[in-house]
Amino acid sequence: MSSVEDAKKYFNETVKDQGKKVKEFKEKARKTKKAVEEARKEVFDGKQYKDIKVEKQIYRRGSGRRMQYIEFYTLADFQQPNPYVKSLFWYDERTKRIVEAVMRDRKTNHLMHGPYKEYRGETLVKEGFYYLGAQDGRWVTYDQDFILLDKVTYEKGFLADAEITYYDSDSSKIKEVTPILYGEKTGDYYAFHEGGTLATEGHYDRGVKVGQWIEYYETGNRRKKVTRYGKDCYDEAEPIVLYEYSPEGKMTFEHESVKRL
């Protein structure tokens, strides 16, 4: 060092550099701690799934290689599911069946929540997860020889790669859910009014609208229009408006092809 000024400069730069390293170390430690906490949440202990208490259920039917055995979990205490999810799964205690419905009698039906595993004999044929009644995480289907047939990933009821748009900046009011599977529009499509009620529902097959598409008034429970498209993406049939309704629920139009049925 040739002067006091050089010594001061060296000291200040060293302290500054050490301070930066300490700050970076603390930030890295914070992120590591957060990652560990998130990983712990994902570990299923049989009592809670994603911090929500569950109860184990077992369904068994038949015997031997034809036996159907399902191990799954339901909510221990009811929690309101996401109102935007239109495909929910319940366990019906009376019939001992898993049913798909937006709403069921909560006295005898419980929302699916947690891991799901289905066997044929001793062979695993399907596995996945539910979150408040909606399919969640990776769902995998196998054949009797445990060969992979299908694999789909969900995010709390919607396809993981779905394109979701919102009315608001904090992403609380969903405007549109466009299903994307393997890079193409495939699956159930939903559009919502700003108040949260269903505006349109339909299905895509490889980028093509198929089946019936239904439009609703802002009440969400009264149909506005029903349009029929082809059976699949290869069907080149022109779309046909089957029905139209007034806001009061009165049918104002019915296509000739329907009248003849």
VMD Tcl script that draws the C-alpha trace (Angstrom):
set ca {
  {0.00 0.00 0.00}
  {1.48 3.38 -0.98}
  {-0.81 5.57 1.07}
  {-3.49 5.74 3.75}
  {-6.07 6.44 1.03}
  {-5.22 3.17 -0.72}
  {-5.58 1.29 2.55}
  {-8.99 2.85 3.21}
  {-10.11 2.06 -0.32}
  {-9.00 -1.56 0.04}
  {-10.75 -1.88 3.41}
  {-14.02 -0.38 2.14}
  {-14.09 -2.56 -0.97}
  {-13.33 -5.68 1.10}
  {-16.09 -4.92 3.62}
  {-18.52 -4.15 0.83}
  {-17.65 -7.41 -0.95}
  {-18.00 -9.42 2.27}
  {-21.34 -7.75 2.97}
  {-22.58 -8.71 -0.49}
  {-21.48 -12.32 0.04}
  {-23.25 -12.47 3.42}
  {-26.42 -11.09 1.85}
  {-26.25 -13.65 -0.97}
  {-25.65 -16.45 1.55}
  {-28.68 -15.41 3.64}
  {-30.88 -15.24 0.52}
  {-29.71 -18.69 -0.57}
  {-30.39 -20.07 2.92}
  {-33.87 -18.52 2.90}
  {-34.69 -20.13 -0.45}
  {-33.32 -23.49 0.72}
  {-35.44 -23.35 3.87}
  {-38.53 -22.50 1.83}
  {-37.83 -25.37 -0.58}
  {-37.46 -27.79 2.35}
  {-40.75 -26.58 3.84}
  {-42.51 -27.03 0.50}
  {-41.03 -30.52 0.13}
  {-42.25 -31.46 3.61}
  {-45.76 -30.41 2.64}
  {-45.62 -32.77 -0.33}
  {-44.71 -35.75 1.87}
  {-47.94 -37.61 2.58}
  {-48.23 -39.01 6.11}
  {-51.66 -40.59 5.70}
  {-53.27 -37.94 7.89}
  {-52.92 -34.71 5.92}
  {-52.56 -33.84 2.25}
  {-51.29 -30.33 1.56}
  {-52.05 -29.32 5.17}
  {-55.66 -30.54 5.01}
  {-56.84 -33.48 7.15}
  {-58.03 -36.59 5.33}
  {-59.62 -39.96 6.02}
  {-58.55 -43.19 4.33}
  {-61.12 -45.10 2.28}
  {-60.95 -48.53 0.63}
  {-63.13 -49.99 -2.11}
  {-62.89 -53.69 -2.90}
  {-64.92 -55.75 -5.34}
  {-64.43 -59.25 -6.75}
  {-61.52 -61.58 -6.09}
  {-58.34 -62.93 -7.61}
  {-56.97 -61.31 -10.76}
  {-60.35 -59.70 -11.46}
  {-60.51 -58.01 -8.09}
  {-60.86 -54.23 -8.22}
  {-59.14 -52.59 -5.27}
  {-59.04 -48.82 -4.79}
  {-57.24 -47.00 -2.01}
  {-58.04 -43.30 -1.70}
  {-58.69 -40.44 0.71}
  {-61.49 -37.96 1.40}
  {-61.74 -34.72 3.36}
  {-62.07 -35.25 7.10}
  {-63.98 -31.96 7.31}
  {-65.71 -30.30 4.38}
  {-64.01 -27.37 2.70}
  {-65.48 -25.34 -0.12}
  {-63.94 -26.37 -3.46}
  {-62.84 -23.91 -6.12}
  {-66.09 -22.56 -7.66}
  {-64.41 -22.33 -11.08}
  {-63.72 -26.07 -11.20}
  {-66.64 -27.84 -12.90}
  {-65.34 -31.41 -12.58}
  {-65.37 -32.58 -8.96}
  {-65.17 -36.10 -7.56}
  {-67.01 -37.37 -4.48}
  {-67.16 -40.61 -2.54}
  {-70.76 -41.71 -1.99}
  {-70.99 -43.65 1.28}
  {-74.35 -45.21 0.43}
  {-73.43 -46.66 -2.96}
  {-69.71 -47.03 -2.16}
  {-68.94 -45.37 -5.47}
  {-66.79 -42.47 -6.65}
  {-69.00 -40.06 -8.58}
  {-68.31 -36.95 -10.64}
  {-70.60 -33.98 -9.96}
  {-70.39 -30.27 -9.16}
  {-72.56 -30.72 -6.07}
  {-73.70 -33.67 -3.94}
  {-75.47 -34.26 -0.64}
  {-72.70 -33.57 1.89}
  {-74.34 -35.80 4.50}
  {-73.47 -38.94 2.57}
  {-70.86 -37.69 0.09}
  {-67.28 -36.60 0.74}
  {-64.91 -34.73 -1.54}
  {-61.90 -36.71 -2.72}
  {-58.62 -35.31 -1.40}
  {-55.20 -36.92 -1.47}
  {-53.56 -39.90 -3.23}
  {-55.57 -42.33 -5.35}
  {-54.44 -45.82 -6.37}
  {-56.48 -48.39 -8.28}
  {-55.53 -52.03 -8.76}
  {-56.77 -54.95 -10.86}
  {-55.71 -58.01 -8.93}
  {-52.22 -57.07 -7.77}
  {-51.48 -54.79 -10.74}
  {-51.58 -51.02 -10.36}
  {-53.69 -49.63 -13.23}
  {-54.23 -46.01 -12.23}
  {-52.77 -43.50 -9.79}
  {-53.03 -39.79 -9.15}
  {-54.07 -37.15 -6.63}
  {-57.14 -35.10 -5.76}
  {-57.28 -31.62 -4.26}
  {-60.64 -30.56 -2.80}
  {-62.43 -32.87 -5.22}
  {-60.43 -31.86 -8.30}
  {-57.81 -33.94 -10.09}
  {-54.35 -32.73 -9.14}
  {-50.75 -33.59 -9.96}
  {-49.71 -36.41 -12.26}
  {-52.32 -39.00 -13.27}
  {-51.00 -42.20 -14.83}
  {-52.88 -45.15 -16.36}
  {-51.37 -48.60 -17.00}
  {-52.61 -51.80 -18.65}
  {-52.69 -55.23 -16.98}
  {-49.00 -55.72 -17.85}
  {-48.09 -52.40 -16.18}
  {-47.37 -50.78 -19.54}
  {-47.99 -47.03 -19.59}
  {-51.18 -46.10 -21.43}
  {-51.65 -42.45 -20.55}
  {-50.11 -39.68 -18.45}
  {-51.76 -36.31 -17.74}
  {-50.76 -33.61 -15.27}
  {-53.33 -31.37 -13.57}
  {-53.12 -28.27 -11.42}
  {-56.02 -28.35 -8.94}
  {-58.67 -29.22 -11.50}
  {-57.23 -27.78 -14.71}
  {-54.68 -29.24 -17.11}
  {-51.23 -28.13 -15.94}
  {-50.49 -26.40 -19.26}
  {-53.93 -24.79 -19.58}
  {-54.00 -21.14 -20.64}
  {-55.91 -19.19 -17.99}
  {-56.85 -15.53 -18.33}
  {-58.29 -13.29 -15.61}
  {-60.49 -10.24 -15.24}
  {-58.34 -8.75 -12.46}
  {-54.65 -8.12 -11.82}
  {-54.46 -10.34 -8.73}
  {-55.69 -13.38 -10.70}
  {-58.71 -14.11 -8.51}
  {-61.46 -13.81 -11.14}
  {-61.02 -16.31 -13.95}
  {-62.17 -15.18 -17.39}
  {-61.24 -18.14 -19.59}
  {-59.66 -21.58 -19.27}
  {-58.29 -23.01 -22.51}
  {-57.10 -26.63 -22.16}
  {-53.67 -27.42 -23.58}
  {-52.47 -31.02 -23.81}
  {-49.22 -31.91 -25.58}
  {-49.15 -28.43 -27.12}
  {-52.67 -28.56 -28.61}
  {-56.11 -27.40 -27.50}
  {-57.53 -30.63 -26.10}
  {-59.97 -31.07 -23.25}
  {-62.72 -29.12 -21.53}
  {-62.98 -25.38 -22.23}
  {-64.62 -22.89 -19.86}
  {-65.39 -19.17 -20.02}
  {-66.85 -17.25 -17.08}
  {-68.79 -14.05 -16.55}
  {-67.02 -11.47 -14.39}
  {-69.27 -12.40 -11.47}
  {-67.90 -15.95 -11.56}
  {-70.85 -17.72 -13.19}
  {-70.32 -20.01 -16.16}
  {-70.56 -18.28 -19.55}
  {-69.52 -21.02 -22.00}
  {-68.48 -24.66 -21.79}
  {-67.36 -27.04 -24.50}
  {-64.68 -29.48 -25.56}
  {-61.65 -29.32 -27.87}
  {-60.10 -32.22 -29.74}
  {-56.66 -31.33 -31.13}
  {-57.59 -27.70 -31.66}
  {-61.08 -28.39 -33.04}
  {-64.36 -27.72 -31.24}
  {-66.32 -30.96 -30.83}
  {-69.61 -32.06 -29.33}
  {-72.05 -29.62 -27.77}
  {-70.98 -26.13 -26.78}
  {-73.31 -24.37 -24.38}
  {-73.57 -20.64 -23.66}
  {-75.21 -19.34 -20.47}
  {-76.76 -16.09 -19.30}
  {-75.05 -14.27 -16.42}
  {-77.12 -16.15 -13.87}
  {-74.98 -19.15 -14.82}
  {-77.84 -21.65 -14.62}
  {-79.93 -20.64 -17.65}
  {-78.89 -21.66 -21.11}
  {-78.59 -19.08 -23.86}
  {-77.52 -21.16 -26.85}
  {-76.55 -24.76 -27.64}
  {-74.35 -25.41 -30.69}
  {-73.40 -28.83 -32.00}
  {-70.02 -29.48 -33.61}
  {-68.53 -32.65 -35.10}
  {-67.89 -35.84 -33.13}
  {-64.10 -35.49 -33.22}
  {-61.32 -33.47 -34.85}
  {-61.70 -35.42 -38.09}
  {-65.42 -34.75 -38.44}
  {-65.84 -31.92 -40.98}
  {-69.55 -31.37 -40.26}
  {-70.60 -27.71 -40.10}
  {-71.61 -26.44 -36.64}
  {-75.38 -26.29 -36.07}
  {-77.22 -24.12 -33.55}
  {-79.62 -26.57 -31.90}
  {-81.39 -24.34 -29.38}
  {-81.69 -20.75 -28.30}
  {-83.37 -19.49 -25.13}
  {-84.68 -16.22 -23.72}
  {-83.30 -14.84 -20.41}
  {-86.46 -16.19 -18.77}
  {-85.62 -19.72 -19.92}
  {-88.13 -19.99 -22.75}
  {-86.96 -21.76 -25.91}
  {-86.96 -19.30 -28.81}
  {-85.38 -21.51 -31.46}
  {-85.13 -25.24 -32.19}
  {-83.29 -26.66 -35.18}
  {-85.24 -28.79 -37.65}
  {-82.96 -31.77 -37.10}
  {-83.94 -31.81 -33.43}
  {-87.67 -31.42 -34.12}
  {-87.64 -34.59 -36.23}
  {-86.35 -36.70 -33.35}
}
mol new
graphics top color blue
foreach p $ca { graphics top sphere $p radius 0.5 }
foreach p [lrange $ca 0 end-1] q [lrange $ca 1 end] { graphics top cylinder $p $q radius 0.2 }
display resetview
